[in-house]
Amino acid sequence: MTVTDVVTAVLLLGGALSCLLGALGLVRFPDVPARLQAATKPQTLGLLLILVGTAIRLEFESAATLLLVVAFQIITAPVISQIVGRSAYRAGTMRRDDLVVDELADPMARSDLPGPARDDPSS
Amino acid sequence: MTVVFTVTLAILAAAGLLTMLRLLRGPTTLDRITALDVLVVLIVCGGAVYVAINQDGSNIPLVAAVALIGFVGSATAARLVERGERHR
């Protein structure tokens, strides 16, 4: 077990556990935005750890391509959660009692955008 | 090292099962989209572990392509749902 093997083992297992925690959070959390937290953050961290653990074992060119995938995932995860979170908010599938502050309510009310803030949530 | 790979793949499989649970049970379509996005990330992780096992970079484009397609699919589906979800 050389040093790179040990480092790869630690990274791979850490990444897999992070993915498992994310999936567990996805199941346990009450509503869509909370599940989005679980679906993007630990998964991206897990993917990052696994890909770095893989990149160590390969020569430089393929490692660079793998790190490109990591960068891509880091860029797209927030975009997906923003889109899905916005759809969840506008479709009214969010639990209102958990909300501490609802900054989107006022702009929604003023603009002509349809949203749960103006008509009653249909959930 | 093979023990490490099998344990990693087993943990990823367990995560996949949990995501399937959310996929089947998810009350709204948005939950299912999120679960599918998590499944795609797990597939990418599995592909990366496969690349690590064989130590050759020949199927790295697979990993990159699945990551790209996962994003486009989720984003499009979420936009599509946004219009239809309000009537329920």
Backbone of each chain as ProteinMPNN parsed JSONL, in Angstrom:
{"seq_chain_A": "MTVTDVVTAVLLLGGALSCLLGALGLVRFPDVPARLQAATKPQTLGLLLILVGTAIRLEFESAATLLLVVAFQIITAPVISQIVGRSAYRAGTMRRDDLVVDELADPMARSDLPGPARDDPSS", "coords_chain_A": {"N_chain_A": [[0.864, -1.184, 0.0], [1.126, 1.786, -1.192], [1.899, 5.288, -0.665], [0.262, 6.828, -2.311], [-1.792, 5.027, -2.71], [-2.931, 4.867, -0.168], [-3.808, 7.483, 0.184], [-5.605, 7.663, -1.931], [-7.44, 5.728, -1.105], [-8.481, 6.883, 1.235], [-9.635, 9.216, 0.179], [-11.504, 8.184, -1.647], [-13.219, 6.691, 0.021], [-14.082, 8.698, 1.751], [-15.443, 10.35, -0.068], [-17.462, 8.616, -0.938], [-18.854, 8.22, 1.436], [-19.749, 10.79, 1.866], [-21.49, 11.079, -0.284], [-23.356, 9.185, 0.508], [-24.355, 10.341, 2.835], [-25.55, 12.571, 1.725], [-27.579, 11.351, 0.212], [-29.018, 10.205, 2.259], [-29.873, 12.493, 3.597], [-31.479, 13.463, 1.593], [-33.628, 11.772, 1.718], [-34.633, 12.169, 4.273], [-35.326, 14.843, 4.728], [-37.812, 17.491, 5.157], [-39.089, 19.167, 3.093], [-39.07, 20.415, -0.342], [-37.016, 22.495, -0.867], [-35.324, 21.968, 1.333], [-34.552, 19.4, 0.755], [-33.149, 19.901, -1.521], [-30.868, 21.083, -0.506], [-29.659, 18.822, 0.586], [-29.287, 17.403, -1.679], [-27.466, 18.668, -3.294], [-25.133, 19.771, -1.999], [-23.592, 17.761, -0.31], [-23.356, 15.822, -2.261], [-21.895, 17.035, -4.297], [-19.527, 17.495, -2.933], [-18.815, 14.843, -2.388], [-18.475, 13.878, -4.963], [-16.361, 15.459, -5.724], [-14.304, 14.584, -3.986], [-14.073, 11.903, -4.726], [-13.334, 12.107, -7.399], [-10.927, 13.482, -7.212], [-9.507, 11.599, -5.799], [-9.407, 9.628, -7.754], [-8.022, 10.955, -9.752], [-5.475, 11.138, -8.779], [-4.398, 8.677, -9.257], [-3.955, 8.55, -11.966], [-2.302, 9.446, -15.075], [-1.117, 12.783, -16.007], [-2.666, 14.036, -18.047], [-5.218, 12.776, -18.236], [-5.974, 13.161, -15.665], [-6.317, 15.891, -15.619], [-8.578, 16.147, -17.226], [-10.465, 14.917, -15.597], [-10.533, 16.701, -13.462], [-11.66, 18.737, -14.771], [-14.276, 17.82, -14.992], [-14.977, 17.942, -12.331], [-14.892, 20.723, -11.879], [-16.939, 21.461, -13.571], [-19.144, 20.258, -12.346], [-19.223, 21.686, -9.968], [-19.954, 24.143, -10.902], [-22.476, 23.696, -12.033], [-24.166, 22.629, -10.07], [-25.196, 24.646, -8.227], [-26.775, 26.025, -10.099], [-28.767, 24.25, -10.835], [-30.027, 23.84, -8.352], [-30.99, 26.403, -7.955], [-32.866, 26.703, -10.021], [-34.667, 24.574, -9.531], [-35.408, 25.207, -6.934], [-36.69, 27.644, -7.314], [-38.839, 26.872, -8.889], [-40.076, 25.232, -7.029], [-40.811, 27.1, -5.108], [-42.579, 28.733, -6.535], [-44.491, 26.925, -7.246], [-45.606, 26.419, -4.895], [-44.972, 24.311, -3.279], [-43.727, 24.398, -0.879], [-43.107, 24.165, 2.634], [-44.694, 26.422, 4.627], [-44.459, 26.926, 7.338], [-41.928, 26.428, 8.192], [-40.43, 28.494, 7.288], [-38.236, 31.129, 8.014], [-37.631, 33.733, 7.135], [-39.069, 35.375, 4.383], [-37.921, 36.454, 1.69], [-38.646, 36.577, -0.897], [-41.235, 37.136, -1.116], [-42.178, 39.857, -1.176], [-41.068, 41.037, -3.63], [-42.303, 39.34, -5.439], [-44.946, 39.927, -5.002], [-45.128, 42.524, -5.953], [-44.294, 42.386, -8.647], [-45.497, 41.173, -11.891], [-45.201, 38.522, -11.841], [-46.509, 35.254, -11.532], [-47.161, 33.698, -8.412], [-46.901, 31.879, -5.275], [-47.103, 33.736, -3.284], [-48.995, 35.553, -3.974], [-51.413, 34.277, -4.934], [-53.322, 31.767, -3.096], [-51.329, 29.154, -1.632], [-51.309, 26.129, -3.442], [-50.768, 23.702, -2.385]], "CA_chain_A": [[0.0, 0.0, 0.0], [1.981, 2.97, -1.224], [1.258, 6.496, -0.11], [-0.86, 7.262, -3.16], [-2.924, 4.116, -2.48], [-3.613, 5.234, 1.082], [-4.527, 8.75, -0.034], [-6.768, 7.366, -2.78], [-8.446, 5.014, -0.311], [-9.147, 7.829, 2.14], [-10.478, 10.127, -0.601], [-12.651, 7.464, -2.219], [-14.188, 6.35, 1.071], [-14.706, 9.938, 2.207], [-16.407, 10.798, -1.066], [-18.631, 7.731, -0.951], [-19.657, 8.493, 2.636], [-20.435, 12.06, 1.681], [-22.655, 10.821, -1.156], [-24.371, 8.455, 1.288], [-25.019, 11.313, 3.721], [-26.442, 13.381, 0.901], [-28.773, 10.576, -0.133], [-29.805, 10.067, 3.494], [-30.56, 13.765, 3.807], [-32.522, 13.614, 0.577], [-34.811, 11.013, 2.126], [-35.17, 12.545, 5.578], [-35.699, 16.249, 4.912], [-39.27, 17.6, 5.02], [-39.714, 19.695, 1.864], [-38.197, 20.399, -1.527], [-35.746, 23.235, -0.734], [-34.398, 21.293, 2.261], [-33.96, 18.244, 0.047], [-32.157, 20.413, -2.465], [-29.604, 21.228, 0.225], [-29.006, 17.528, 0.731], [-29.01, 16.784, -2.976], [-26.381, 19.273, -4.062], [-23.846, 20.035, -1.314], [-22.74, 16.602, -0.044], [-23.075, 15.067, -3.487], [-20.789, 17.678, -5.002], [-18.293, 17.218, -2.168], [-18.451, 13.448, -2.594], [-17.953, 13.73, -6.321], [-15.037, 16.097, -5.762], [-13.314, 13.732, -3.317], [-13.84, 10.679, -5.502], [-12.613, 12.41, -8.64], [-9.524, 13.785, -6.886], [-8.889, 10.314, -5.473], [-9.114, 8.939, -9.014], [-7.054, 11.698, -10.561], [-4.121, 10.88, -8.269], [-3.841, 7.417, -9.787], [-3.804, 8.561, -13.422], [-1.276, 10.384, -15.556], [-1.572, 14.156, -15.813], [-3.663, 14.538, -18.997], [-6.582, 12.352, -17.889], [-6.34, 13.784, -14.384], [-6.82, 17.238, -15.9], [-9.962, 16.03, -17.699], [-11.33, 14.629, -14.439], [-10.731, 17.921, -12.673], [-12.63, 19.537, -15.534], [-15.622, 17.368, -14.607], [-15.256, 18.484, -10.994], [-15.213, 22.15, -12.013], [-18.257, 21.568, -14.194], [-20.176, 19.936, -11.353], [-19.293, 22.777, -8.993], [-20.666, 25.266, -11.518], [-23.882, 23.431, -12.381], [-25.011, 22.27, -8.922], [-26.015, 25.786, -7.793], [-27.768, 26.431, -11.1], [-29.918, 23.341, -10.751], [-30.827, 24.081, -7.141], [-31.728, 27.66, -8.085], [-34.034, 26.501, -10.88], [-35.666, 23.726, -8.874], [-35.936, 25.935, -5.777], [-37.643, 28.662, -7.771], [-40.074, 26.173, -9.281], [-40.746, 24.772, -5.807], [-41.434, 28.25, -4.45], [-43.731, 29.238, -7.28], [-45.549, 25.915, -7.289], [-46.243, 26.365, -3.593], [-44.796, 23.026, -2.601], [-42.827, 24.575, 0.272], [-43.823, 24.269, 3.915], [-44.515, 27.83, 5.029], [-44.202, 27.135, 8.772], [-40.493, 26.371, 8.469], [-39.708, 29.648, 6.757], [-37.957, 32.177, 8.995], [-37.862, 35.014, 6.45], [-39.455, 35.06, 3.014], [-37.591, 37.699, 1.005], [-39.154, 36.609, -2.257], [-42.673, 37.413, -1.139], [-42.531, 41.22, -1.606], [-40.9, 41.303, -5.072], [-43.32, 38.577, -6.174], [-46.249, 40.615, -4.929], [-45.154, 43.744, -6.781], [-44.17, 42.151, -10.104], [-46.675, 40.441, -12.392], [-44.891, 37.074, -11.853], [-47.437, 34.485, -10.66], [-46.392, 33.013, -7.353], [-47.79, 31.539, -4.152], [-47.291, 34.87, -2.362], [-50.216, 36.325, -4.276], [-52.602, 33.423, -4.771], [-53.043, 30.909, -1.948], [-50.559, 27.976, -2.074], [-52.271, 25.081, -3.822], [-50.282, 22.376, -1.937]], "C_chain_A": [[0.905, 1.24, 0.0], [1.198, 4.181, -0.704], [0.065, 6.888, -0.976], [-2.057, 6.335, -2.96], [-3.68, 4.533, -1.228], [-4.43, 6.499, 0.863], [-5.764, 8.494, -0.889], [-7.845, 6.677, -1.973], [-9.208, 5.999, 0.567], [-10.104, 8.718, 1.344], [-11.717, 9.408, -1.129], [-13.68, 7.182, -1.144], [-14.869, 7.61, 1.592], [-15.752, 10.427, 1.224], [-17.649, 9.935, -1.067], [-19.502, 7.997, 0.266], [-20.395, 9.806, 2.482], [-21.645, 11.887, 0.772], [-23.75, 10.115, -0.373], [-25.118, 9.415, 2.196], [-25.981, 12.182, 2.924], [-27.72, 12.637, 0.57], [-29.651, 10.397, 1.097], [-30.57, 11.35, 3.77], [-31.688, 13.946, 2.816], [-33.79, 12.914, 1.012], [-35.456, 11.653, 3.342], [-35.717, 13.964, 5.604], [-37.153, 16.488, 4.522], [-39.736, 18.108, 3.67], [-38.654, 19.942, 0.807], [-36.922, 21.216, -1.314], [-34.788, 22.565, 0.243], [-33.752, 20.108, 1.554], [-32.938, 18.717, -0.971], [-30.815, 20.599, -1.776], [-28.878, 19.889, 0.254], [-28.578, 17.0, -0.624], [-27.798, 17.402, -3.638], [-25.078, 19.324, -3.267], [-23.057, 18.757, -1.068], [-22.418, 15.815, -1.307], [-21.89, 15.691, -4.223], [-19.475, 17.434, -4.266], [-17.86, 15.78, -2.403], [-17.85, 13.234, -3.958], [-16.542, 14.304, -6.395], [-13.996, 15.171, -5.156], [-13.018, 12.506, -4.171], [-13.024, 10.991, -6.741], [-11.169, 12.776, -8.343], [-8.807, 12.486, -6.529], [-8.563, 9.529, -6.719], [-8.003, 9.627, -9.766], [-5.632, 11.419, -10.082], [-3.525, 9.666, -8.962], [-3.537, 7.503, -11.267], [-2.682, 9.508, -13.815], [-1.906, 11.769, -15.677], [-2.723, 14.497, -16.75], [-5.06, 14.109, -18.561], [-6.988, 12.949, -16.55], [-6.901, 15.179, -14.64], [-8.259, 17.157, -16.39], [-10.898, 15.766, -16.539], [-11.581, 15.892, -13.651], [-11.648, 18.872, -13.421], [-14.049, 19.134, -15.159], [-15.974, 17.924, -13.237], [-15.657, 19.942, -11.112], [-16.613, 22.302, -12.592], [-19.343, 21.287, -13.174], [-20.334, 21.067, -10.358], [-20.065, 23.945, -9.578], [-22.145, 24.938, -11.656], [-24.737, 23.13, -11.151], [-25.81, 23.472, -8.419], [-27.085, 26.163, -8.811], [-28.992, 25.539, -10.982], [-30.727, 23.633, -9.495], [-31.575, 25.388, -7.261], [-32.998, 27.432, -8.911], [-35.099, 25.697, -10.154], [-36.257, 24.46, -7.674], [-36.958, 26.964, -6.203], [-38.938, 27.982, -8.172], [-40.825, 25.716, -8.036], [-41.458, 25.939, -5.152], [-42.702, 28.657, -5.196], [-44.84, 28.202, -7.322], [-46.166, 25.737, -5.918], [-46.017, 25.071, -2.876], [-43.885, 23.179, -1.389], [-43.665, 24.645, 1.528], [-43.605, 25.669, 4.452], [-44.112, 27.926, 6.499], [-42.704, 27.1, 9.051], [-39.778, 27.646, 8.084], [-39.48, 30.659, 7.878], [-38.222, 33.523, 8.342], [-38.125, 34.669, 4.997], [-39.196, 36.289, 2.149], [-38.273, 37.775, -0.345], [-40.604, 37.061, -2.283], [-42.931, 38.824, -1.679], [-42.289, 41.402, -3.097], [-41.96, 40.569, -5.886], [-44.639, 39.365, -6.164], [-46.257, 41.805, -5.884], [-45.172, 43.358, -8.245], [-45.371, 41.337, -10.557], [-46.403, 38.945, -12.364], [-45.925, 36.354, -11.007], [-46.633, 33.811, -9.565], [-47.311, 32.768, -6.169], [-48.045, 32.743, -3.258], [-48.596, 35.572, -2.68], [-51.426, 35.411, -4.202], [-52.286, 32.411, -3.673], [-52.313, 29.668, -2.413], [-51.505, 26.82, -2.331], [-51.861, 23.759, -3.211], [-51.163, 21.83, -0.83]], "O_chain_A": [[1.382, 1.68, 1.046], [0.02, 4.095, -0.36], [-1.001, 7.232, -0.466], [-3.204, 6.779, -3.029], [-4.911, 4.553, -1.214], [-5.581, 6.593, 1.287], [-6.838, 9.032, -0.617], [-9.027, 6.986, -2.12], [-10.436, 5.955, 0.634], [-11.237, 8.952, 1.764], [-12.828, 9.934, -1.073], [-14.874, 7.4, -1.35], [-16.073, 7.612, 1.848], [-16.827, 10.87, 1.628], [-18.764, 10.443, -1.182], [-20.73, 8.005, 0.169], [-21.54, 9.931, 2.916], [-22.701, 12.47, 1.018], [-24.933, 10.4, -0.558], [-26.339, 9.338, 2.328], [-27.081, 12.493, 3.381], [-28.812, 13.201, 0.634], [-30.878, 10.432, 1.001], [-31.748, 11.322, 4.126], [-32.73, 14.512, 3.146], [-34.895, 13.378, 0.728], [-36.682, 11.685, 3.449], [-36.537, 14.258, 6.474], [-37.686, 15.786, 3.663], [-40.689, 17.557, 3.12], [-37.47, 19.701, 1.041], [-35.832, 20.696, -1.554], [-33.576, 22.58, 0.027], [-32.563, 19.84, 1.726], [-31.969, 18.013, -1.254], [-29.762, 20.322, -2.352], [-27.678, 19.803, -0.006], [-27.618, 16.235, -0.72], [-27.151, 16.754, -4.46], [-24.025, 18.963, -3.793], [-21.937, 18.648, -1.566], [-21.348, 15.215, -1.419], [-21.002, 14.989, -4.707], [-18.44, 17.195, -4.887], [-16.674, 15.514, -2.596], [-16.86, 12.519, -4.117], [-15.652, 13.736, -7.027], [-12.923, 14.983, -5.73], [-11.862, 12.112, -4.327], [-12.123, 10.234, -7.101], [-10.273, 12.434, -9.114], [-7.65, 12.285, -6.9], [-7.551, 8.83, -6.759], [-7.141, 8.973, -10.352], [-4.69, 11.455, -10.874], [-2.323, 9.61, -9.226], [-2.901, 6.591, -11.796], [-2.178, 10.273, -12.993], [-3.111, 11.914, -15.47], [-3.668, 15.169, -16.335], [-5.98, 14.925, -18.51], [-8.165, 13.215, -16.306], [-7.842, 15.607, -13.972], [-9.083, 17.995, -16.024], [-11.998, 16.315, -16.487], [-12.705, 16.143, -13.215], [-12.327, 19.704, -12.818], [-14.926, 19.987, -15.021], [-17.111, 18.329, -12.994], [-16.649, 20.364, -10.516], [-17.381, 23.161, -12.161], [-20.353, 21.99, -13.131], [-21.45, 21.379, -9.945], [-20.753, 24.663, -8.852], [-22.99, 25.802, -11.423], [-25.946, 23.36, -11.193], [-27.013, 23.335, -8.198], [-28.181, 26.575, -8.433], [-30.125, 26.02, -11.025], [-31.957, 23.673, -9.541], [-32.682, 25.508, -6.735], [-34.073, 27.908, -8.549], [-36.274, 26.065, -10.146], [-37.455, 24.361, -7.413], [-37.978, 27.145, -5.539], [-40.021, 28.461, -7.834], [-42.052, 25.797, -7.98], [-42.588, 25.793, -4.688], [-43.749, 28.895, -4.594], [-46.014, 28.56, -7.423], [-47.137, 24.996, -5.768], [-46.767, 24.732, -1.96], [-43.326, 22.191, -0.914], [-44.799, 25.125, 1.502], [-42.469, 26.07, 4.706], [-43.481, 28.909, 6.889], [-42.249, 27.677, 10.039], [-38.641, 27.869, 8.501], [-40.41, 31.007, 8.606], [-38.935, 34.36, 8.894], [-37.485, 33.778, 4.439], [-40.107, 37.077, 1.893], [-38.469, 38.86, -0.893], [-41.148, 37.34, -3.352], [-43.794, 39.001, -2.539], [-43.186, 41.871, -3.797], [-42.457, 41.085, -6.887], [-45.341, 39.453, -7.171], [-47.26, 42.069, -6.547], [-45.953, 43.909, -9.022], [-46.164, 40.867, -9.741], [-47.245, 38.16, -12.799], [-46.204, 36.777, -9.885], [-45.501, 33.393, -9.81], [-48.376, 33.377, -6.068], [-49.054, 32.798, -2.555], [-49.243, 36.123, -1.789], [-52.38, 35.718, -3.487], [-51.118, 32.207, -3.344], [-52.625, 29.151, -3.486], [-52.403, 26.557, -1.532], [-52.523, 22.754, -3.47], [-50.915, 20.733, -0.328]]}, "seq_chain_B": "MTVVFTVTLAILAAAGLLTMLRLLRGPTTLDRITALDVLVVLIVCGGAVYVAINQDGSNIPLVAAVALIGFVGSATAARLVERGERHR", "coords_chain_B": {"N_chain_B": [[-6.118, -3.019, -2.321], [-8.39, -3.583, -3.722], [-10.336, -4.065, -1.857], [-10.937, -1.55, -0.933], [-12.098, -0.445, -3.206], [-14.369, -2.051, -3.584], [-15.778, -1.549, -1.233], [-16.265, 1.165, -1.517], [-17.874, 1.171, -3.806], [-20.002, -0.271, -2.77], [-20.998, 1.479, -0.834], [-21.777, 3.571, -2.474], [-23.779, 2.252, -3.848], [-25.614, 1.863, -1.815], [-26.289, 4.508, -1.323], [-27.506, 5.003, -3.747], [-29.77, 3.379, -3.515], [-31.132, 4.686, -1.456], [-31.706, 7.038, -2.756], [-33.378, 6.093, -4.712], [-35.507, 5.463, -3.112], [-36.453, 7.999, -2.363], [-37.091, 8.827, -4.914], [-39.229, 7.201, -5.601], [-41.044, 7.773, -3.632], [-41.376, 10.485, -3.549], [-43.429, 13.252, -3.05], [-43.921, 15.465, -4.826], [-43.289, 16.425, -8.27], [-40.931, 17.778, -8.395], [-39.396, 16.76, -6.357], [-38.764, 14.349, -7.459], [-37.241, 15.091, -9.613], [-35.028, 16.171, -8.34], [-34.098, 13.86, -7.067], [-33.431, 12.318, -9.276], [-31.364, 13.83, -10.263], [-29.495, 13.461, -8.246], [-29.073, 10.776, -8.583], [-27.77, 10.781, -11.035], [-25.381, 12.026, -10.357], [-24.38, 10.064, -8.699], [-23.982, 8.049, -10.54], [-21.945, 9.188, -12.01], [-19.996, 9.225, -10.043], [-19.659, 6.468, -9.719], [-18.658, 5.814, -12.235], [-16.255, 7.171, -12.086], [-14.979, 5.727, -10.074], [-14.704, 3.337, -11.402], [-12.909, 4.108, -13.374], [-10.776, 4.566, -11.709], [-10.255, 2.004, -10.795], [-9.339, 0.631, -13.084], [-7.294, 2.206, -13.846], [-6.906, 3.527, -16.27], [-7.256, 6.188, -18.574], [-9.227, 5.919, -20.498], [-12.028, 5.863, -20.498], [-12.867, 8.317, -19.516], [-14.201, 10.376, -20.901], [-16.764, 9.288, -20.803], [-17.523, 9.712, -18.129], [-17.474, 12.498, -18.049], [-19.425, 13.107, -19.969], [-21.788, 12.032, -18.875], [-22.064, 13.632, -16.645], [-22.522, 16.106, -17.868], [-24.914, 15.634, -19.279], [-26.64, 15.012, -17.221], [-26.952, 17.452, -15.948], [-28.187, 19.045, -17.94], [-30.553, 17.661, -18.351], [-31.841, 17.79, -15.831], [-32.151, 20.554, -15.491], [-33.806, 21.257, -17.654], [-36.089, 19.717, -17.142], [-36.903, 20.765, -14.712], [-37.574, 23.366, -15.452], [-39.697, 22.756, -17.114], [-41.547, 21.655, -15.366], [-42.223, 23.784, -13.804], [-44.184, 25.326, -15.036], [-46.386, 23.629, -15.196], [-46.972, 22.783, -12.646], [-48.491, 24.374, -11.042], [-51.218, 24.048, -11.128], [-51.979, 21.954, -9.639]], "CA_chain_B": [[-6.869, -1.887, -2.856], [-9.712, -3.983, -4.241], [-11.333, -3.939, -0.776], [-11.374, -0.149, -0.902], [-13.01, -0.17, -4.322], [-15.664, -2.709, -3.373], [-16.514, -0.854, -0.161], [-16.748, 2.437, -2.077], [-19.016, 0.903, -4.687], [-21.139, -0.696, -1.943], [-21.59, 2.673, -0.219], [-22.488, 4.301, -3.539], [-25.014, 1.521, -4.15], [-26.573, 2.161, -0.742], [-26.799, 5.857, -1.583], [-28.441, 4.895, -4.863], [-31.041, 2.827, -3.027], [-31.857, 5.735, -0.728], [-32.244, 7.998, -3.73], [-34.548, 5.444, -5.34], [-36.623, 5.588, -2.166], [-37.032, 9.329, -2.537], [-37.643, 8.934, -6.273], [-40.542, 6.543, -5.657], [-41.993, 8.296, -2.649], [-41.418, 11.941, -3.617], [-44.797, 13.691, -3.368], [-44.088, 16.323, -6.001], [-42.38, 16.091, -9.372], [-39.624, 18.412, -8.167], [-38.566, 15.821, -5.584], [-38.254, 13.291, -8.345], [-36.154, 15.662, -10.427], [-33.836, 16.253, -7.489], [-33.585, 12.501, -6.846], [-32.763, 11.869, -10.506], [-30.078, 14.527, -10.357], [-28.562, 12.788, -7.337], [-28.708, 9.492, -9.208], [-26.775, 11.028, -12.088], [-24.087, 12.273, -9.711], [-23.874, 8.777, -8.221], [-23.46, 7.316, -11.704], [-20.641, 9.778, -12.34], [-19.042, 8.724, -9.04], [-19.35, 5.077, -10.034], [-17.752, 5.82, -13.392], [-14.921, 7.599, -11.654], [-14.346, 4.614, -9.359], [-14.309, 2.376, -12.436], [-11.661, 4.608, -13.978], [-9.706, 4.379, -10.724], [-9.906, 0.578, -10.71], [-8.561, 0.193, -14.244], [-6.152, 3.117, -13.973], [-6.614, 4.074, -17.605], [-8.154, 7.319, -18.776], [-9.913, 5.81, -21.791], [-13.469, 6.177, -20.463], [-13.169, 9.561, -18.801], [-15.288, 11.102, -21.576], [-18.075, 8.805, -20.309], [-17.835, 10.399, -16.873], [-17.786, 13.899, -18.341], [-20.687, 13.212, -20.712], [-22.934, 11.788, -17.984], [-22.239, 14.818, -15.805], [-23.142, 17.171, -18.676], [-26.305, 15.299, -19.612], [-27.429, 15.108, -15.998], [-27.313, 18.839, -15.673], [-29.152, 19.571, -18.916], [-31.849, 17.022, -18.112], [-32.507, 18.324, -14.642], [-32.552, 21.952, -15.682], [-34.965, 21.329, -18.555], [-37.279, 19.152, -16.491], [-37.381, 21.689, -13.676], [-38.274, 24.463, -16.113], [-40.97, 22.272, -17.652], [-42.498, 21.417, -14.277], [-42.623, 25.047, -13.181], [-45.432, 25.856, -15.584], [-47.525, 22.74, -15.03], [-47.184, 22.343, -11.256], [-49.293, 25.303, -10.248], [-52.675, 23.789, -11.119], [-52.374, 20.846, -8.735]], "C_chain_B": [[-8.257, -2.315, -3.325], [-10.759, -3.868, -3.138], [-11.87, -2.515, -0.761], [-12.389, 0.101, -2.005], [-14.363, -0.814, -4.078], [-16.454, -1.995, -2.284], [-17.078, 0.455, -0.708], [-17.971, 2.201, -2.939], [-20.224, 0.462, -3.874], [-21.816, 0.529, -1.318], [-22.364, 3.461, -1.263], [-23.788, 3.585, -3.884], [-26.063, 1.801, -3.077], [-27.149, 3.557, -0.949], [-27.799, 5.82, -2.738], [-29.781, 4.358, -4.417], [-31.835, 3.896, -2.285], [-32.468, 6.729, -1.706], [-33.445, 7.396, -4.436], [-35.751, 5.56, -4.416], [-37.287, 6.947, -2.321], [-37.678, 9.457, -3.901], [-39.044, 8.344, -6.305], [-41.542, 7.267, -4.778], [-42.243, 9.774, -2.848], [-42.808, 12.443, -3.921], [-44.876, 14.512, -4.649], [-43.066, 15.935, -7.062], [-40.986, 16.644, -9.115], [-38.748, 17.508, -7.309], [-37.957, 14.79, -6.499], [-37.126, 13.827, -9.208], [-34.882, 15.74, -9.607], [-33.231, 14.876, -7.293], [-32.858, 12.01, -8.092], [-31.415, 12.566, -10.654], [-29.059, 13.87, -9.436], [-28.128, 11.462, -7.932], [-27.64, 9.709, -10.265], [-25.413, 11.271, -11.465], [-23.507, 10.961, -9.202], [-23.321, 7.963, -9.377], [-22.09, 7.852, -12.079], [-19.596, 9.295, -11.333], [-18.662, 7.284, -9.343], [-18.415, 4.982, -11.212], [-16.355, 6.212, -12.997], [-14.228, 6.472, -10.892], [-13.904, 3.556, -10.359], [-13.017, 2.81, -13.111], [-10.514, 4.387, -13.003], [-9.277, 2.917, -10.677], [-8.976, 0.21, -11.854], [-7.363, 1.077, -14.507], [-5.871, 3.506, -15.404], [-7.678, 5.099, -17.928], [-9.013, 7.175, -19.999], [-11.384, 6.171, -21.65], [-13.768, 7.367, -19.565], [-14.208, 10.37, -19.558], [-16.66, 10.623, -21.142], [-18.48, 9.583, -19.075], [-18.241, 11.835, -17.159], [-19.144, 14.01, -19.019], [-21.88, 13.005, -19.784], [-23.164, 13.004, -17.107], [-22.939, 15.923, -16.594], [-24.621, 16.865, -18.883], [-27.185, 15.401, -18.379], [-27.879, 16.519, -15.732], [-28.407, 19.314, -16.631], [-30.524, 18.976, -18.656], [-32.573, 17.627, -16.937], [-32.993, 19.733, -14.883], [-33.793, 22.027, -16.564], [-36.216, 20.822, -17.869], [-37.815, 20.131, -15.454], [-38.107, 22.862, -14.323], [-39.641, 23.996, -16.598], [-41.992, 22.16, -16.538], [-43.053, 22.745, -13.783], [-43.951, 25.515, -13.743], [-46.588, 24.96, -15.181], [-47.892, 22.521, -13.585], [-48.24, 23.203, -10.577], [-50.734, 24.85, -10.137], [-53.019, 22.738, -10.096], [-52.747, 21.356, -7.374]], "O_chain_B": [[-9.191, -1.514, -3.327], [-11.93, -3.608, -3.418], [-13.069, -2.284, -0.603], [-13.406, 0.762, -1.793], [-15.398, -0.198, -4.334], [-17.671, -1.85, -2.399], [-18.215, 0.821, -0.412], [-18.97, 2.912, -2.838], [-21.357, 0.779, -4.237], [-23.043, 0.615, -1.275], [-23.458, 3.959, -0.997], [-24.792, 4.233, -4.18], [-27.246, 1.957, -3.378], [-28.349, 3.771, -0.775], [-28.813, 6.518, -2.714], [-30.823, 4.823, -4.881], [-33.049, 4.01, -2.453], [-33.59, 7.2, -1.518], [-34.417, 8.093, -4.726], [-36.88, 5.734, -4.875], [-38.511, 7.05, -2.402], [-38.703, 10.124, -4.041], [-39.943, 8.893, -6.943], [-42.723, 7.374, -5.11], [-43.247, 10.285, -2.353], [-43.349, 12.096, -4.972], [-45.771, 14.304, -5.469], [-42.107, 15.213, -6.789], [-39.987, 16.07, -9.55], [-37.53, 17.469, -7.479], [-36.798, 14.402, -6.349], [-36.168, 13.112, -9.504], [-33.796, 15.424, -10.092], [-32.011, 14.715, -7.341], [-31.811, 11.37, -7.999], [-30.444, 11.966, -11.115], [-27.89, 13.734, -9.798], [-26.97, 11.064, -7.809], [-26.707, 8.914, -10.381], [-24.401, 10.787, -11.971], [-22.296, 10.752, -9.259], [-22.316, 7.267, -9.228], [-21.185, 7.091, -12.423], [-18.461, 8.992, -11.702], [-17.494, 6.909, -9.241], [-17.485, 4.176, -11.211], [-15.379, 5.662, -13.505], [-13.022, 6.276, -11.042], [-12.85, 2.942, -10.19], [-12.141, 1.99, -13.387], [-9.402, 4.059, -13.416], [-8.092, 2.616, -10.537], [-7.951, -0.439, -11.644], [-6.502, 0.728, -15.313], [-4.724, 3.79, -15.747], [-8.852, 4.918, -17.604], [-9.5, 8.178, -20.521], [-11.957, 6.734, -22.582], [-14.817, 7.412, -18.923], [-15.043, 11.01, -18.919], [-17.613, 11.401, -21.102], [-19.611, 10.056, -18.964], [-19.215, 12.34, -16.601], [-19.932, 14.897, -18.691], [-22.876, 13.721, -19.89], [-24.307, 13.379, -16.845], [-23.831, 16.596, -16.077], [-25.475, 17.729, -18.686], [-28.339, 15.822, -18.466], [-29.021, 16.767, -15.344], [-29.408, 19.898, -16.216], [-31.537, 19.672, -18.726], [-33.761, 17.943, -17.016], [-34.119, 20.077, -14.523], [-34.727, 22.771, -16.262], [-37.284, 21.421, -17.994], [-39.026, 20.309, -15.326], [-39.135, 23.311, -13.817], [-40.623, 24.732, -16.512], [-43.157, 22.516, -16.716], [-44.216, 22.828, -13.389], [-44.773, 26.052, -13.001], [-47.666, 25.459, -14.854], [-49.017, 22.111, -13.299], [-48.834, 22.757, -9.595], [-51.421, 25.205, -9.18], [-54.178, 22.604, -9.703], [-53.102, 20.57, -6.496]]}, "name": "protein", "num_of_chains": 2, "seq": "MTVTDVVTAVLLLGGALSCLLGALGLVRFPDVPARLQAATKPQTLGLLLILVGTAIRLEFESAATLLLVVAFQIITAPVISQIVGRSAYRAGTMRRDDLVVDELADPMARSDLPGPARDDPSSMTVVFTVTLAILAAAGLLTMLRLLRGPTTLDRITALDVLVVLIVCGGAVYVAINQDGSNIPLVAAVALIGFVGSATAARLVERGERHR"}
